[in-house]
Amino acid sequence: MKVKRKIIEINEELCDGCGQCVIACAEGAIAIIDGKAKVISDNLCDGLGACIGDCPQGALKIVERETEEFDEEAVEKHLEQQQKAVPIPDTLPCGCPSTQIQDFSTQTACQSANKPVTLASEESALSHWPVQIRLVPPDAPFLKGADLLVAADCVPVAYPALHNDFLKGRVVMIGCPKFDDKESYVEKFAQIFKTAEIKSITCLIMEVPCCSGLPGILSKAMENAGKNIPLKKIVISNRGKIIEG
């Protein structure tokens, strides 16, 4: 039955698809579809507007119109279905090399001593594999007690000194907060924070709006894990300069 009530309205022209509202919506009523935030079904939206303050573009507002009644039972079923969604496994059954855990930090002195100086100075600071957020298992041994570097995957292309300035001494995980599933990111990091005793988090994002959701994902994951880990956000311009942090 339709009633006149308050409900969220999303201005798609203003929406940049950052996904902050998706994380903020406890009912799971909002999803990113074709790069834009959309209300999945009116009966899932309670109209209280908890998501409004999380939108950096001001694309959300509360309107009053005729629509379906808010249905708590439908919300519960919807959230259950989301939780039952099959995640991408940490190790693919095909044995893909991209999922095989490797620790490069055990390289011996002899292995590096005979390298020419020109090559040694350009040596990668990467200490492990894999690096994609979706592929790193929460129980990966290299995460234990780590200083974590979480970077939007455009950052290494834009920032030329990533290895020297940020990667040394840190465990890196990269991903795209615009195109990947944000809720799966929150769940993955919450699992990591619960078990790995992460010491600190450095979050590297680009200046583009679609990157802005990554620090929020980490904060939400800490909240879900009941942890308070020092978090530093650093913003990189598309010309490779640090403009914040």
C-alpha positions as CSV (number, residue, x, y, z in Angstrom):
1,M,0.0,0.0,0.0
2,K,1.3,3.5,-0.9
3,V,1.4,6.2,1.7
4,K,2.7,9.8,1.7
5,R,5.9,9.8,3.7
6,K,9.5,11.0,3.8
7,I,12.1,9.2,1.6
8,I,15.5,9.8,0.2
9,E,15.9,11.3,-3.2
10,I,19.2,11.1,-5.1
11,N,20.3,13.7,-7.7
12,E,22.1,11.6,-10.2
13,E,23.7,14.7,-11.9
14,L,25.5,15.6,-8.6
15,C,26.3,12.0,-7.6
16,D,29.8,10.9,-8.4
17,G,29.4,7.3,-7.3
18,C,31.8,7.5,-4.3
19,G,29.6,5.1,-2.3
20,Q,29.7,6.8,1.0
21,C,26.0,6.7,1.3
22,V,26.0,2.9,0.7
23,I,28.1,2.5,3.7
24,A,26.0,4.9,5.8
25,C,22.7,3.2,5.0
26,A,22.1,0.6,7.7
27,E,19.1,-0.8,5.8
28,G,21.1,-1.5,2.7
29,A,18.6,0.5,0.7
30,I,21.2,2.2,-1.6
31,A,23.5,0.6,-4.1
32,I,25.9,1.9,-6.8
33,I,24.4,1.0,-10.2
34,D,26.1,2.1,-13.4
35,G,28.3,4.5,-11.4
36,K,25.5,6.3,-9.6
37,A,23.8,5.8,-6.2
38,K,20.3,4.6,-6.4
39,V,17.6,3.6,-3.9
40,I,17.1,-0.2,-4.6
41,S,13.5,-0.2,-3.4
42,D,11.4,2.4,-1.7
43,N,10.2,0.0,1.0
44,L,13.8,-0.4,2.2
45,C,14.4,3.3,2.9
46,D,13.2,4.6,6.3
47,G,13.5,8.2,5.2
48,L,15.4,9.3,8.3
49,G,18.3,10.6,6.2
50,A,21.3,9.1,8.1
51,C,23.1,8.9,4.7
52,I,22.8,12.6,3.8
53,G,25.7,13.9,5.9
54,D,28.0,11.3,4.3
55,C,27.5,12.6,0.7
56,P,30.4,14.9,-0.3
57,Q,28.5,16.2,-3.3
58,G,25.2,17.0,-1.6
59,A,23.4,14.7,-4.0
60,L,21.0,13.3,-1.3
61,K,18.0,15.0,0.2
62,I,14.7,14.0,2.0
63,V,11.5,14.6,0.1
64,E,7.9,13.8,0.9
65,R,5.9,11.9,-1.7
66,E,3.6,8.9,-2.2
67,T,5.4,5.6,-2.1
68,E,5.5,2.2,-0.5
69,E,5.5,2.0,3.3
70,F,8.8,1.3,5.0
71,D,9.0,-2.5,5.6
72,E,11.3,-3.6,8.4
73,E,10.7,-7.3,7.6
74,A,11.8,-6.6,3.9
75,V,14.9,-4.9,5.3
76,E,15.8,-7.9,7.4
77,K,15.4,-10.3,4.5
78,H,17.4,-7.9,2.2
79,L,20.3,-7.7,4.7
80,E,20.3,-11.5,5.2
81,Q,20.5,-11.9,1.4
82,Q,23.5,-9.5,1.3
83,Q,25.3,-11.5,4.0
84,K,24.6,-14.7,2.2
85,A,26.0,-13.4,-1.0
86,V,29.0,-15.6,-2.0
87,P,32.2,-13.6,-1.7
88,I,35.1,-14.0,-4.0
89,P,37.3,-16.6,-2.4
90,D,40.7,-15.6,-1.0
91,T,42.3,-18.4,-2.9
92,L,40.8,-19.3,-6.3
93,P,40.3,-23.0,-7.0
94,C,42.3,-22.8,-10.2
95,G,45.5,-22.0,-8.1
96,C,46.0,-18.7,-9.8
97,P,49.5,-17.3,-9.0
98,S,47.9,-14.0,-8.1
99,T,46.4,-15.6,-5.0
100,Q,49.6,-17.4,-3.7
101,I,51.0,-15.7,-0.6
102,Q,54.6,-14.7,-0.9
103,D,56.8,-12.9,1.6
104,F,59.7,-11.0,0.0
105,S,61.0,-9.6,3.3
106,T,63.2,-12.6,3.9
107,Q,65.6,-11.8,1.1
108,T,69.1,-12.5,2.3
109,A,72.0,-10.0,2.2
110,C,73.8,-12.1,-0.3
111,Q,70.9,-11.8,-2.7
112,S,71.1,-8.1,-2.8
113,A,74.8,-7.5,-2.2
114,N,76.0,-8.3,-5.7
115,K,73.5,-6.1,-7.5
116,P,74.9,-3.0,-9.4
117,V,74.3,0.2,-7.5
118,T,72.0,1.6,-10.3
119,L,69.7,-1.5,-9.9
120,A,69.9,-1.6,-6.1
121,S,68.7,2.0,-5.8
122,E,65.7,1.2,-7.9
123,E,64.8,-2.0,-6.1
124,S,61.1,-2.5,-5.3
125,A,60.1,-2.0,-1.6
126,L,57.2,-4.4,-2.0
127,S,57.5,-7.0,0.8
128,H,54.7,-9.4,-0.1
129,W,52.2,-10.8,-2.5
130,P,49.2,-10.5,-3.3
131,V,48.4,-6.8,-2.9
132,Q,44.8,-6.5,-4.1
133,I,42.4,-5.9,-1.3
134,R,40.1,-8.6,-2.7
135,L,42.9,-11.2,-2.8
136,V,44.7,-10.7,0.5
137,P,43.3,-13.2,3.1
138,P,42.7,-11.7,6.6
139,D,45.0,-14.3,8.1
140,A,48.0,-13.6,5.8
141,P,51.1,-13.8,7.9
142,F,52.6,-10.6,6.6
143,L,49.6,-8.7,8.1
144,K,50.5,-9.6,11.7
145,G,51.6,-6.5,13.6
146,A,52.0,-4.5,10.4
147,D,52.0,-0.9,9.6
148,L,49.3,-1.0,6.8
149,L,49.4,1.1,3.6
150,V,45.9,1.1,1.9
151,A,46.1,2.8,-1.5
152,A,43.6,3.5,-4.2
153,D,45.0,1.7,-7.2
154,C,45.5,4.8,-9.3
155,V,48.0,6.2,-6.7
156,P,51.0,4.1,-7.8
157,V,50.5,5.4,-11.4
158,A,50.3,9.1,-10.3
159,Y,52.9,9.2,-7.5
160,P,56.4,8.3,-8.8
161,A,58.1,8.0,-5.4
162,L,55.6,5.6,-3.8
163,H,58.2,2.9,-3.0
164,N,60.7,5.3,-1.4
165,D,58.2,7.5,0.4
166,F,55.4,5.2,1.5
167,L,56.1,1.5,0.8
168,K,59.2,0.8,2.8
169,G,58.4,-0.9,6.1
170,R,54.7,-1.1,5.3
171,V,52.3,-3.8,4.1
172,V,50.3,-2.5,1.1
173,M,46.8,-3.3,0.0
174,I,45.4,-1.6,-3.1
175,G,41.9,-1.4,-4.6
176,C,39.3,0.8,-6.2
177,P,36.6,2.2,-3.9
178,K,34.5,3.2,-6.9
179,F,34.3,0.0,-8.9
180,D,34.8,-2.7,-6.2
181,D,32.1,-3.7,-3.7
182,K,32.5,-1.4,-0.7
183,E,30.7,-3.6,1.8
184,S,33.1,-6.5,1.0
185,Y,35.9,-4.1,1.7
186,V,34.5,-3.2,5.1
187,E,34.0,-6.8,5.9
188,K,37.6,-7.7,4.8
189,F,39.3,-4.9,6.7
190,A,37.1,-5.6,9.8
191,Q,38.3,-9.2,9.8
192,I,41.9,-8.0,9.4
193,F,41.6,-5.5,12.3
194,K,40.1,-8.1,14.6
195,T,42.9,-10.6,14.1
196,A,46.1,-9.0,12.8
197,E,46.9,-6.4,15.5
198,I,47.6,-3.7,12.9
199,K,49.7,-0.9,14.4
200,S,48.9,1.9,12.0
201,I,47.1,2.7,8.8
202,T,48.2,5.1,6.1
203,C,45.5,5.7,3.5
204,L,46.6,7.0,0.1
205,I,43.9,8.3,-2.2
206,M,43.7,10.5,-5.3
207,E,42.0,13.9,-5.3
208,V,39.1,12.7,-7.4
209,P,35.8,12.4,-5.5
210,C,35.4,8.7,-6.2
211,C,38.4,8.0,-4.0
212,S,37.0,9.8,-1.0
213,G,35.1,6.7,0.2
214,L,38.3,4.7,1.1
215,P,39.0,6.4,4.5
216,G,35.4,6.0,5.4
217,I,35.5,2.3,4.6
218,L,38.5,1.9,6.9
219,S,36.8,3.8,9.7
220,K,33.7,1.7,9.4
221,A,35.7,-1.5,9.4
222,M,37.5,-0.3,12.6
223,E,34.1,0.5,14.2
224,N,32.8,-3.0,13.3
225,A,36.0,-4.6,14.6
226,G,35.9,-2.6,17.9
227,K,39.4,-1.3,17.2
228,N,40.9,2.2,17.3
229,I,43.9,2.2,15.0
230,P,45.8,5.4,14.1
231,L,44.7,6.4,10.6
232,K,46.4,9.0,8.4
233,K,44.9,10.1,5.1
234,I,47.1,11.4,2.3
235,V,45.7,12.9,-0.9
236,I,47.6,12.9,-4.2
237,S,46.9,15.2,-7.1
238,N,46.5,13.7,-10.6
239,R,49.9,15.3,-11.3
240,G,51.5,13.3,-8.6
241,K,51.8,15.9,-5.8
242,I,50.8,15.5,-2.2
243,I,48.1,18.1,-1.6
244,E,46.8,16.9,1.8
245,G,48.3,14.9,4.7
